[in-house]
Amino acid sequence: MARKPLGRKFTFSRLLYRQALGLMPGGVNSPVRAFKAVGGRPIFIKEARGSKLYDVDGNAYIDYVLSWGPLILGHAHPRVVRALQEAVQRGTSYGAPTALEVRLARLVLEAYPSMAKVRMVNSGTEATMSAIRLARAFTGRDRVVKFEGCYHGHADSMLVRAGSGAATFGVPDSPGVPRSVARDTITLPFNDQEALKRVLKKQWRQIACVIVEPVAGNMGCVLPRGGFLKTLRSLTKRYGVVLIFDEVMTGFRVAYGGAQERYGIRPDLTCLGKVIGGGLPVGAYGGRAELMSLVAPEGPVYQAGTLSGNPLAMTAGIETLRQLRRKGTYEALQERARALEEGLRDAARRARVPVRLYRAGTMFCMYFTEEEVVDFATAKRADAKRFARFFHGMLQRGVNLAPSQFEAGFLSLAHTKWDIQKTVSAAYDVLRTL
Ligand SMILES: *Cc1c(COP(=O)(O)O)cnc(C)c1O
């Protein structure tokens, strides 16, 4: 990457943003991209390769956003690109079953023994929405329990104290969500098993499911405390409540078998997305045979999709998982992630800036706070203004972080030792000025 001096120019990004503002709400197609949480104006991207992102003004960045998680192999991985080029010539969608769907389903089920069957959809939002419908059908109950700061996509019932963009904007309860829907969503603090115990004891007859991000990645990166996930499992089992692990972010990321492999828990249903699409739009949900046999056309629970199981998306997913299955992949990822974590920690210490850094596999977050971050309340007390200054300083030095304190950062196989060194040294330079 060229060592550009500070004071990068963003002429074309500015121009495009001005046009975009007149054409799309906020100039973007997904809210956090608009930089509202950090101020300033978004950069427009022209292309990306490996660990690098290139904007329309010719600036290069080491990218820790990776399209918000999917690109664990890095951008435009040659094997994925080649597989897609070959696939696209055979047509882009058939609306009929393919061998590709069989192959990806098999890869997913092999990695997630808790899933007897899987259904492909087009986004993480669709996956969680469908999983919740299924849990309601299975139990004949309406209420769902979620945790504050966990984001499960933007379905109505989940836009209650959600993290991510919703957290960033401080409007966790979006207008337009019917009160009648929000009423059936119970939110509890993450890592608070006592609260769950109380709610289940009193209301279990109404509760269909408990949905959780086993490592919470939409309020930064909040790790489950020892025993939290185990207690979720045993309590839900006791009351006949469906346990849904939303592994859209953590799946194939914190381990090949996701958080359920890492922490040794078997949920009833699992939601996937991001990595399994290799950068194309995909989601999936699956779980115990008893539950999945209720999904149409095997059972009465309706769920469908014009582009579900799309051949291009399946191709990118299959090729991505194939690369991930190679020996030593997760060890290599782990090693790089540890180097970055230690480097950043050390930079903050040398710069005398109090931070809390958390990491699970290749997802991480550095909070500007002295306090342990265990839930949404503690995450929100981190200094977002300081983060914004850090973010812009890093951007000026060619490092692209997610434009909010409440987002996880990601590493890919394409990040080199040199990328990490450069990131750490940029971080030290910026931290010193905060
Ligand atoms: C990203 C994400 C979703 C939503 O996925 P989309 O593809 O953006 O709809 C749901 N749950 C979690 C945990 C996520 O990180």
The ligand as an SDF file (V2000), in Angstrom:
LIG
                    3D

 15 15  0  0  0  0  0  0  0  0999 V2000
  -25.7160   -9.0810   10.3710 C   0  0  0  0  0  0  0  0  0  0  0  0
  -26.5340   -9.7710   11.3560 C   0  0  0  0  0  0  0  0  0  0  0  0
  -27.8900  -10.0670   11.1330 C   0  0  0  0  0  0  0  0  0  0  0  0
  -28.6300   -9.5490    9.9300 C   0  0  0  0  0  0  0  0  0  0  0  0
  -28.1520  -10.0610    8.7380 O   0  0  0  0  0  0  0  0  0  0  0  0
  -28.5260   -9.2970    7.3710 P   0  0  0  0  0  0  0  0  0  0  0  0
  -27.9340  -10.1660    6.3170 O   0  0  0  0  0  0  0  0  0  0  0  0
  -27.8950   -7.9480    7.4660 O   0  0  0  0  0  0  0  0  0  0  0  0
  -29.9960   -9.2200    7.3060 O   0  0  0  0  0  0  0  0  0  0  0  0
  -28.5650  -10.8140   12.0700 C   0  0  0  0  0  0  0  0  0  0  0  0
  -27.9630  -11.2460   13.1810 N   0  0  0  0  0  0  0  0  0  0  0  0
  -26.6670  -10.9870   13.4350 C   0  0  0  0  0  0  0  0  0  0  0  0
  -26.0420  -11.5150   14.6790 C   0  0  0  0  0  0  0  0  0  0  0  0
  -25.9170  -10.2280   12.5540 C   0  0  0  0  0  0  0  0  0  0  0  0
  -24.6440   -9.9370   12.8260 O   0  0  0  0  0  0  0  0  0  0  0  0
  1  2  1  0
  2  3  1  0
  2 14  2  0
  3  4  1  0
  3 10  2  0
  4  5  1  0
  5  6  1  0
  6  7  2  0
  6  8  1  0
  6  9  1  0
 10 11  1  0
 11 12  2  0
 12 13  1  0
 12 14  1  0
 14 15  1  0
M  END
$$$$
